[in-house]
Amino acid sequence: MSENPQNTAGTQSTGGTEKTGGTEKTAITPPTHTTPPAKFSHGVRKGNILQVAGQVGFLPAEAGKAPTPAGPTLREQTLQTFANVKAVLEEGGATWDDVMMMRVYLTDVDHFAEMNEIYNQYFEEQGLKAPAAARTTVYVGLPKGLLIEIDALAVLG
């Protein structure tokens, strides 16, 4: 998850790099995101692999303000969550066409059908050229007010 009670909006991309096995590992933080609240990255790229950490439906970061959900509805939060995943993908040099696997975490089993409708409509509008990513959906507990979290694995090139 990418919630952070202390917002540091404007933190740009690569939070750090490390060479391991001859390939550089780079942390990815788009300018729309806060610094993670613990020792993890919003995204990590190593070679042509980009892993996007679980993103939630927080609106773009504003300096000095706590993260705020896009709204109380599943639709609002899902669309903002997609925007947040996409921001990490783009910052890491990827697109939705590069995504191989997505995991969707819902807080309520009753949201599954609605989430599928939103998901299908969103990806129809993205004009994907490649086959859709594989996907798993699981049910979890998230901090109060959050309804959905999504992570993604992309392979570039």
N, C-alpha and C positions, 0 to 999 in steps of 0.2 A: 504494500500500500504506500501511497505517497502523501500522506497527511503530515502536516508540520505546523504546530501551534506558533512557531516563531518564523515568520515569512522573511525570506531574503530574496525577493524578486529581483530578476536581472542577473542572477548567477548564470553565466554562459557556459555552454557546451562542456567539453572535456574537463571534468572535475579532476582528472588525473590519468596518467598513462603509466604502464608498467610493461617491460619486455619480459615475456615468458616463453621459452622455447623458440625464440627467434621471431615471434609474432607479437606486435604491440597490442596490449589490452587497454582500451580507452573507455573512460566513464563518459556518459552522455547525459547532460542536463539542459534541456531547451530553456530559452529565456522566459517562457510562459510558466515554468515550474519553480517551485520552492526547492531549497536544499532539503534532501531527505532527512527525516527526523532521527534516523539511526545510521549505522555504518553500512549503507547500501547505495546503489546508483539507480537512477530512473531507467537507465539503459547502459549496456556494456557491449562494446564491439571489439571483436578479436578476429582479424582477417576478414573473411566475408560473412561472418556470423554476427548477428545483432540480437541480443536478448533484451526485450522491453519488460521491465518490472511491472508488477500489478499497478494499474492506474485506476483512479476513481474519478467521479464526476465533479471534481473541484474546478471552479472557474479559474481563468488565468491569474497568476500571482500578481498581487499588488503590494508594493513595499509598505511595510508597517502594518499590514492587515493579516489576520488569521485566514487560512484557507476556508473558502465558502463553497458548499455544494451548489451546483447549477440550479437546483430547485428540488422540490419534494417528490416529483413524479419520476417513475422509472424512465419514461421517455426523455425527460430533460437530463437526467443523470447519465443515461446510456449514450446519448448523442455527445455530451461533453466528455465522457470517458473515451469514446472513439476519437474525438479531437485531441485528447491528451496522449493517447497511444500514437496517433498519427504524427504529433509533434515530435515525439521521441524517435519514431521511425525516420522522419525527414531529417532531423538533426544528425542522425547516424548514417545518412545517405541512402535510406531505403524508402520503399513505397509499399502500399498494400499488396501489390503484385509479388513482392519479395517474401511476404509472410507465409510460412509453412504451417504454423500451428498457433492457435489461439485458445486460451483458457478463459472461460467466463465464470465468474463467481457471483452467485445470486444469494440474497438473504432470505428469499421466500420462494418456495416451490410454485406457488400460485402465479409468480411472475414469468414463468418459463414461456408460455405461449405469446404473451405480449412482447417479451424480449426477442423472441424469434421473428415476430413481425417487424420490429424496429431494426433488427440485425439484417434481415433480408432486404428491406427497403433501403437501408443505408448502403449496403454493398452493391445493390442494383444501380444506385446513383453514382457510385465511384468509378464506373466504367472499367472494371478490371479486364485486363487482357489475358491474364493467367488464370488457371483454375482456382476456385476458392480454397482458402486455407482449411486444414483439418481443424476440428474444434472439439473441446470437451467442456461441459457445463457441470459445475458442482455447486452445492449449497453450503454456505458458510455463515459465520457471524462476522459482521463488520462494525466499525464504530457507529454510534448512534447517528441516525439520519442518512447513512450511506446504504444504497440498495444494490450496487453492482460494482465489481472490480474486473478488469480485463488485463491479461498479459499476452505477450506475443513473442514468437521466435521467427526471425527473418534470416534468410540466406541470400546474400547479394551476389549478383553476377551470373 
